[in-house]
Amino acid sequence: MVLFDEEEEVAMEVVHVRCAGLDISKKDAKACVRVAGAGRRKPIETVTTWSSMTNQILALRTSPRASRW
């Protein structure tokens, strides 16, 4: 996301240090956790795939908590 100051037209990039996303379908669910690297390091991205079985969905609840948030 880039914001512009109307008076000076200076661009500023907004960076979120941590974010997560879910992609849920009938057969599985994918969870992605992204943590920005320190300084100029690349972000660390972890993607996990979970089946749609009840025990896997229940295990998915604790997945973001187990990550290095």
C-alpha positions in Angstrom: 0.0 0.0 0.0 1.4 3.4 -1.0 0.1 6.6 0.5 0.6 10.0 -1.1 0.6 13.4 0.7 -1.5 15.7 -1.4 0.5 18.8 -0.6 4.0 17.4 -1.3 3.3 14.3 -3.3 5.7 12.2 -1.2 5.2 8.4 -1.3 5.3 6.4 1.9 5.1 2.6 1.9 3.2 0.9 4.8 4.8 -2.4 5.9 3.2 -4.9 8.2 5.7 -6.8 10.2 3.5 -9.9 10.7 0.5 -11.2 8.7 -1.4 -14.4 8.1 -3.9 -15.7 5.7 -6.2 -18.7 5.2 -7.4 -20.4 2.0 -10.2 -22.8 2.7 -11.7 -25.2 0.2 -13.9 -28.4 0.5 -10.9 -30.7 0.5 -8.2 -28.8 2.4 -7.2 -25.6 4.1 -3.9 -23.7 3.7 -2.5 -21.4 6.3 0.3 -18.9 5.5 2.3 -16.9 8.1 4.7 -14.2 6.9 7.1 -12.4 9.3 9.3 -9.6 8.0 13.0 -10.1 8.2 15.2 -7.8 10.2 16.8 -5.0 8.3 17.2 -6.0 4.6 16.6 -9.7 5.2 13.8 -11.3 3.2 10.5 -12.1 5.0 10.1 -15.6 6.4 7.0 -17.3 4.9 5.5 -20.6 6.2 2.7 -22.3 4.3 1.0 -25.4 5.8 -1.7 -27.5 4.3 -4.4 -29.2 6.4 -7.0 -31.7 5.3 -10.7 -31.0 5.8 -11.1 -33.7 8.4 -12.3 -32.5 11.8 -9.1 -33.4 13.7 -7.0 -31.5 11.2 -9.2 -28.4 11.4 -9.0 -28.5 15.2 -5.2 -28.8 15.0 -5.2 -25.7 12.6 -6.5 -23.6 15.5 -3.2 -23.8 17.3 -1.0 -23.4 14.2 -0.6 -19.6 14.2 0.0 -19.6 17.9 2.9 -22.2 17.4 4.6 -19.9 14.9 7.1 -17.3 16.0 4.6 -14.4 16.4 
